[in-house]
Amino acid sequence: MILHVDKFLGQFVQDYGVWVYGILFAIVFAETGLVVLPFLPGDSLLFIAGAMCATGAMNEWALAGLLLTAAVTGNTVNYLVGSWIGPKVFDHHWRFLDQQALRRTHDFYERHGGKTLVMARFIPIVRTFAPFVAGVSQMTFARFQMFNLIGALVWVFGLVFGGYYFGNLPFIKQYLNLIVLAGIGAAVVPLVLGGLWKLVRGKTRGSRAS
């Protein structure tokens, strides 16, 4: 579904018509609001949806407004769950939580503060965990909502209208799957390299100490 989101979405529009708005709302809300569903398509889905709006299949302003609502409310629910569970989340090993991704997001959040919520919108997996960690870290609700709204506006409108204006260009359509893979790689590879660098640096320090 992630690699062929254009065919998946096109089929949904064809089969369900106006109900596709509700389906897209549910996907974006779940990907941003439910910490157990970080694997759902996000960036590529918004871009392709914008490209389909350019063909007349959907209304771009209605779609952008709806997905903005989904992104903001999804993050808010995620934040509230995190604030309710609290710091004990790091002390328990629940099966439905990826502890490694959670701690990586927490470290990233500690370094960059509130702007993480804006930056994380464009990083798969981190996007799902960032509001949860904000809640766990007891970030104030007003401050959270400010960064939540800014990030959602940039993410949703940037990708939907980016797809609207550029998604139907022949080059983009021909190499869409490669572009999606490149986008995923650009987001994930730096995180992996960062983790490996920390691991190597930790071992180096350990060997020096011994």
ZIVENBEL-V35883 format. One line per field, one symbol per residue. psi: psi as a letter, one per 40 degrees, with the letter a starting at -180 (. if undefined). A space follows every 50 residues. Layout:
BEGIN
psi = ???
END
This chain:
BEGIN
psi = dddfdddddddddddebdedddddddddddddeheefeeihcdddddddd ddddeedihddddddddddddddddddddddddddaeedeeigidehgdd dddddddddddeadeddddddehiddddddddddddefhidddddddddd dddddddddddddddedehdddddfddddddddddddddddddddddddd ddddddddd.
END
